[in-house]
Amino acid sequence: MLQALIGFGQSRSYDGFGNSVMHPEWGAAGSSLRLVTPFAYSDGISAPTGESRPNARTISNDLFTQIESIYDGHDLSDYTWVFAQFIDHDITLVADSEVEPAFISVPACDPVFDPTCTGRSLIVMMRSLPVEGTGTDQSNPRQFANQVSAFIDGSAVYGSDAVRAGWLRTHSNGKLKVSEGNLLPFNTLDGQLNGATDLSAPEMNSSDNMLRRYFVAGDIRANENVMLTAMHTLFVREHNRLCDSIKLNYPGWQDEDIYQRARKMIGGTIQNIVFTEWLPSMGVVLEEYTGYKPDINSNVSNVFSAAAFRFGHTLLSSNLLRMDDECDKVPQGDITLRNAFFNPELVVSSGLDPLVKGMSAQVQQNLDCKVIDDVRNFLFGPPGLGFGLDLVSININRGRERGLPDYNTIRESLGLGRVRTFDEICVDPVEARIMEDLYGSVNEVDPWVGMLAEEHMPGAMFGETIMAIMKEQFKALRDGDRFYFEIDPELSAQEKQEIRSTKLADLIERNTLLQSMQKNVFVMERKCHKINIEERHLALNIAPNPVLSNFDLHIYSFESGYARMVITDLMGKEIISRRLPIDTGINSFNLNLDSGIPIGFYNLSVEMGQRFSAGKILKAK
């Protein structure tokens, strides 16, 4: 075993090959996705499942239409979904086939995609590319390959192949290429916006084949939206900062030595953020790390890739904030999400700092069966121009063409037990009836739909099915990684401690002019929300109102002390009582109306000493 370990070396390959000595293909680019749940192809071989289920666009229209903002009840910031997308691109990419369509028919007279009632409109989608040689018979069903290294190794920064990794380097002092403004390099010979086009530059995804200039990064999807591009940029800057530090500590080291050590440090930093900040913020807490497990395959599972880890699509808001360090809106203003797709010009025009600050100051949308129009109707552009996709319909159809079984079968496979009624899935009875009208049977529910509809676990962002899949996947990514930073023999004790002590907020402040980030950037920064409230003692502001579940209560006070807040029904029956610590100025509290409280009006009063103030709140459905 020792000889085998030495033979494979103590540095990661770019594509993940050789991480496992006994199974070198585990987690490597090109290897098949793991199966945590069985395939359920309609023919047992490769044909998409779900033939008896409702049209995907009908489900999108009837269940997922979002009319108003529904904010996350844990005050999780936009960093939660942005970092999730960055990690998704670091660990998984399943390519589309170029010859097998999986088009989604649009119901006649759909107000967005078929306004002239042709009955012939389609949402364009291609099937996932199969592993060559699979899908031949029931003993060899269609499978899918991960095109990138599955390990949390910074491949989104460096690439999953030597050619891309080599192009991204300056080959001097270990550093990565950057463009003016310390941004990602462009696809030019000198990496600058106005340089001559480099025809050998690595391919990058784009929604516009006419786009001449785009950022180049370790993952082909880095230009997908400006906040994702910002995250990539932060880690490139941190790599180059580490190179300077390493050169000082090891003056005799050459370019390759410096580059590889900085690469190890970046990979470890990303791992540390994942397991100590990002996952716990969402309520995902794994058992304590006990070391490398050579019998664990770290590759991404089909159900994780095709359903569970697509939860981020319901967390998006229509506006992306751009702020300075004092929480003031920058002159260029905020950005609509629909204008932020594949638009590197926005990053150049505003610079990195306003994007990085803005992510910290907005609460993400709630994880539920509601998705904003920017991705449900206008993904990558308006309908009718070859773009204008519906991400909800695509997610539903993706699970079907990838052969995922129904939601209930997945639960059974995970040991969670089957549900018997729609009310066991949904807390909201109205939503449960919509699902029942659509599907008829709980045994027909699409996995992505059922996972989003579930009641959230206590202290968590999602329900037990996504939780089970998340825990299984990230435990495999950690425990099946021979180069996990805690056991990497090439990292010194001091370097490991530096990784452990680095939070994402620290990385931001090291690499931008921002110096007032909250300690945990995954929780919204309340000081950035300037509340409009009358400056009189115990003046109240309640938002949002009507209230779905969580709401913010803002109280203005001339003095400090404690106040008693009481919510009663219109008959005077006490529903909630809280003792609130009060400072001078505006005080903000996040409160919750239990889902069991009936719809209707309630009185909210605040009493402090001899002073009293009151307001009304409306409990919505």
Secondary structure, DSSP 8 states (H G I E B T S, - for coil): -HHHHHHH-SS--SS-TTSSSSSTTTT-TT-B-B-SS----TTSSSS-S-TTS--HHHHHHHH-B--S--B-TT-BBTHHHHHHHHHHHHH----EEEEEE--EE--TT-TTT-TT--S--EE--EEE-B-TT-SSBTTB---BB--S--SSSSHHHH-SSHHHHHHHB-SSTT-B--BTTTB--BSBTTSSTTS-B-TTS-----S-TT----B--SSTTTTSBHHHHHHHHHHHHHHHHHHHHHHHH-TT--HHHHHHHHHHHHHHHHHHHIIIIIHHHTT----------TT---S-BHHHHHTGGGGGGGS--SEE--B-TTS-B-TT--EEGGG-BT-HHHHHHH-HHHHHHHHHTSB-B-SSS-B-HHHHT-BTS-TTTT--B-HHHHHHHHHHHTT---HHHHHHHTTS----SHHHH-SSHHHHHHHHHHHSSGGG--HHHHHHHS---TTSSS-HHHHHHHHHHHHHHHHT-TT-GGG-TTS-HHHHHHHHT--HHHHHHHHSS-----SSTTB--GGG------SSTTEEEEESSSBSSEEEEEEEESS-EEEEEEEEETT--EEEEEEEEE-SEEEEEEEE--TTS-SEEEEEEEEETTEEEEEEEEE--
